Amino acid sequence: MIDRYSLSPIKDIWTLEAQYKRWLEVELAVIEAFEELSIVPSGTAQEVRQKAKIDVDEILEKEKIVDHDVIAFIQVVTEDMGDVARYFHMGLTSSDVVDTANALAIKRAGQLIENELERYIISLKKLALRHKYTVIVGRTHGVHAEPTSFGLKILSFVAEAERNKERLKQTIGNISQGKISGAVGNYANLDPQVEQIALKKLDLYPCKVSTQVVPRDLHAEFFSILALIGASIERFAVEIRHLQKTEVLEVEEPFRKGQRGSSAMPHKKNPILCERLTGMSRMLRSYVTAAYESISLWHERDISHSSVERVFMPDATILAFYMLNKADYLASNLVVHEDTMKANIEKSYNLVYSQRVLLKLVEKGFSREKAYELVQECAMKAWDQKEDFKKILSHNPQIMDNFSQEEFDDLFSPQYYLRNINEVFNRFDFSAVETANL
């Protein structure tokens, strides 16, 4: 991933030095397992740990000669080990080390992403609570529908993010699988107990069955969940982009002091962060294709997946973390124009109350078809003539004969549409949210 979108601490997981340290972590766990099973002398693991040498530049130079990164790693790491070097990588194949180390990397990256997702959820919940009773016009097909709560709108993103959190937690558990089963996964040169002991030390568990590699459907599941998280953030970003249009302007991205929106037009305040998040979601989805393509390998393995995974594993996790970090900033600093929300409801000539009038007429004894005809006729007149819907209705005796003035006026109250908002909010746990500063 390019530096522009790479944030610590997740980018630090994917450095070459961190990768080699994970490989050593796996090798040491295996040697410790050997010790427990009396396969190697006591104290071997400690001596290996003390004498192991990780020199990234030297490993890369060695790789130019042997054209195999794991062999280059082994040669450099064991260079000063002396006799105990014979126990290093004993009975293992490269994928025992690489795939198990990748499980560590993905698990640790997943946990960082989960923490960032939780922060984003809390920020969304704060925003939802703050605007629980803020009236905004709901839109379907981009057209005014009925009044609703801006907080309720935000709560839909909370629910989606919480679903993704559960999915992520599940897939982190599923991806926490390694394999120390040898060249074709048949334990010919390793006792299965070695795998059990070593992986337990790494806080992983063995695949039920592996080939030379960990099954790639596990990776495909994990990166599919990252794509879902990205799609959820994109939905939030697209909503804000629509609401920030000049003709709407109900919300705005935060615009920092000194920030500039256009090199040509000084007045511009563009939703650049939301547009960036929208584009990044596309990238996350593209990585899922790569993960799925890596499932089907020849026989016990080939390496058609290897070059692809070196790109999408770090890139997708770094990108998901970045997106959550920026989405949290967006939710925490969103500028909300409540007055504009109220004013925009009036732009559709009170037509947003048409269903309420319809249902009240049905309640008064009209057939639904007759009530619909009457209300639609008045609604279309309001659109065509750009007149107030309420005023047009008030001049229709077929309608007004059924209402007192007070009853009729009550049909046009936006608060009516918030009467069950509490019931929806009560479905959520807000205990982690600091409400004092709302």
MOTA-V127784 format. One record per residue. RES is the residue in three letters. PSI is psi in whole degrees, -180 to 180 (999 if undefined). Layout:
# MOTA-V127784
{{RES,PSI} {RES,PSI}}
This chain:
# MOTA-V127784
{{MET,140} {ILE,153} {ASP,-31} {ARG,-34} {TYR,13} {SER,117} {LEU,145} {SER,150} {PRO,-2} {ILE,-33} {LYS,-26} {ASP,-21} {ILE,-30} {TRP,12} {THR,158} {LEU,-40} {GLU,-43} {ALA,-38} {GLN,-47} {TYR,-35} {LYS,-37} {ARG,-40} {TRP,-43} {LEU,-38} {GLU,-43} {VAL,-46} {GLU,-42} {LEU,-39} {ALA,-37} {VAL,-43} {ILE,-38} {GLU,-38} {ALA,-41} {PHE,-43} {GLU,-46} {GLU,-31} {LEU,9} {SER,31} {ILE,-30} {VAL,160} {PRO,149} {SER,139} {GLY,-5} {THR,-46} {ALA,-41} {GLN,-41} {GLU,-41} {VAL,-43} {ARG,-40} {GLN,-34} {LYS,-9} {ALA,138} {LYS,122} {ILE,110} {ASP,103} {VAL,-46} {ASP,-41} {GLU,-39} {ILE,-42} {LEU,-38} {GLU,-42} {LYS,-36} {GLU,-31} {LYS,-27} {ILE,-50} {VAL,-17} {ASP,40} {HIS,113} {ASP,-37} {VAL,-41} {ILE,-43} {ALA,-43} {PHE,-49} {ILE,-44} {GLN,-43} {VAL,-44} {VAL,-36} {THR,4} {GLU,-38} {ASP,20} {MET,-22} {GLY,-141} {ASP,-32} {VAL,-11} {ALA,-25} {ARG,-17} {TYR,-10} {PHE,128} {HIS,23} {MET,118} {GLY,-2} {LEU,158} {THR,163} {SER,-41} {SER,-25} {ASP,-42} {VAL,-51} {VAL,-48} {ASP,-37} {THR,-40} {ALA,-36} {ASN,-37} {ALA,-40} {LEU,-45} {ALA,-47} {ILE,-41} {LYS,-47} {ARG,-39} {ALA,-41} {GLY,-39} {GLN,-38} {LEU,-41} {ILE,-40} {GLU,-42} {ASN,-41} {GLU,-37} {LEU,-39} {GLU,-40} {ARG,-41} {TYR,-42} {ILE,-44} {ILE,-41} {SER,-40} {LEU,-41} {LYS,-40} {LYS,-44} {LEU,-42} {ALA,-45} {LEU,-39} {ARG,-31} {HIS,31} {LYS,-40} {TYR,20} {THR,119} {VAL,133} {ILE,153} {VAL,132} {GLY,146} {ARG,136} {THR,137} {HIS,21} {GLY,3} {VAL,145} {HIS,133} {ALA,-87} {GLU,158} {PRO,149} {THR,-173} {SER,132} {PHE,-35} {GLY,-39} {LEU,-39} {LYS,-46} {ILE,-34} {LEU,-27} {SER,-33} {PHE,-32} {VAL,-49} {ALA,-42} {GLU,-43} {ALA,-37} {GLU,-37} {ARG,-42} {ASN,-32} {LYS,-43} {GLU,-42} {ARG,-43} {LEU,-45} {LYS,-44} {GLN,-45} {THR,-27} {ILE,-41} {GLY,-41} {ASN,-34} {ILE,-10} {SER,48} {GLN,135} {GLY,-178} {LYS,130} {ILE,68} {SER,6} {GLY,-171} {ALA,-38} {VAL,17} {GLY,19} {ASN,8} {TYR,28} {ALA,-37} {ASN,10} {LEU,137} {ASP,136} {PRO,-24} {GLN,-33} {VAL,-46} {GLU,-47} {GLN,-46} {ILE,-46} {ALA,-45} {LEU,-32} {LYS,-38} {LYS,-28} {LEU,3} {ASP,39} {LEU,175} {TYR,157} {PRO,146} {CYS,145} {LYS,-41} {VAL,137} {SER,161} {THR,-134} {GLN,-11} {VAL,162} {VAL,136} {PRO,133} {ARG,-10} {ASP,-26} {LEU,-43} {HIS,-41} {ALA,-39} {GLU,-47} {PHE,-48} {PHE,-22} {SER,-39} {ILE,-38} {LEU,-39} {ALA,-37} {LEU,-42} {ILE,-43} {GLY,-41} {ALA,-36} {SER,-43} {ILE,-39} {GLU,-41} {ARG,-41} {PHE,-45} {ALA,-41} {VAL,-38} {GLU,-45} {ILE,-41} {ARG,-42} {HIS,-43} {LEU,-12} {GLN,-3} {LYS,145} {THR,-40} {GLU,-16} {VAL,-65} {LEU,49} {GLU,-27} {VAL,164} {GLU,147} {GLU,153} {PRO,140} {PHE,107} {ARG,156} {LYS,130} {GLY,-12} {GLN,149} {ARG,139} {GLY,-23} {SER,142} {SER,-19} {ALA,-35} {MET,103} {PRO,-19} {HIS,-10} {LYS,134} {LYS,94} {ASN,150} {PRO,60} {ILE,-35} {LEU,-44} {CYS,-38} {GLU,-37} {ARG,-44} {LEU,-37} {THR,-45} {GLY,-39} {MET,-33} {SER,-37} {ARG,-41} {MET,-44} {LEU,-43} {ARG,-34} {SER,-31} {TYR,-28} {VAL,-40} {THR,-45} {ALA,-40} {ALA,-40} {TYR,-37} {GLU,-22} {SER,-5} {ILE,-42} {SER,96} {LEU,159} {TRP,126} {HIS,-127} {GLU,-20} {ARG,156} {ASP,-170} {ILE,28} {SER,-22} {HIS,-25} {SER,-52} {SER,-34} {VAL,-44} {GLU,-29} {ARG,-23} {VAL,-55} {PHE,-27} {MET,-55} {PRO,-44} {ASP,-45} {ALA,-42} {THR,-42} {ILE,-41} {LEU,-44} {ALA,-41} {PHE,-46} {TYR,-46} {MET,-43} {LEU,-40} {ASN,-45} {LYS,-34} {ALA,-36} {ASP,-45} {TYR,-42} {LEU,-48} {ALA,-35} {SER,-24} {ASN,15} {LEU,133} {VAL,122} {VAL,124} {HIS,90} {GLU,-37} {ASP,-39} {THR,-37} {MET,-44} {LYS,-43} {ALA,-35} {ASN,-28} {ILE,-37} {GLU,-13} {LYS,-18} {SER,25} {TYR,35} {ASN,14} {LEU,-18} {VAL,-12} {TYR,11} {SER,-41} {GLN,-35} {ARG,-41} {VAL,-44} {LEU,-52} {LEU,-33} {LYS,-37} {LEU,-39} {VAL,-41} {GLU,-30} {LYS,-6} {GLY,-6} {PHE,150} {SER,155} {ARG,-39} {GLU,-43} {LYS,-44} {ALA,-41} {TYR,-44} {GLU,-47} {LEU,-46} {VAL,-42} {GLN,-39} {GLU,-44} {CYS,-37} {ALA,-45} {MET,-34} {LYS,-39} {ALA,-43} {TRP,-51} {ASP,-40} {GLN,-3} {LYS,47} {GLU,162} {ASP,126} {PHE,-42} {LYS,-41} {LYS,-42} {ILE,-43} {LEU,-39} {SER,-18} {HIS,8} {ASN,108} {PRO,-31} {GLN,-30} {ILE,-49} {MET,-24} {ASP,-12} {ASN,-3} {PHE,146} {SER,164} {GLN,-41} {GLU,-43} {GLU,-39} {PHE,-46} {ASP,-35} {ASP,-23} {LEU,-15} {PHE,30} {SER,121} {PRO,-23} {GLN,-25} {TYR,-34} {TYR,-5} {LEU,7} {ARG,-23} {ASN,16} {ILE,-40} {ASN,-39} {GLU,-38} {VAL,-44} {PHE,-32} {ASN,-12} {ARG,-6} {PHE,152} {ASP,115} {PHE,16} {SER,-27} {ALA,-2} {VAL,131} {GLU,107} {THR,-10} {ALA,-34} {ASN,15} {LEU,999}}
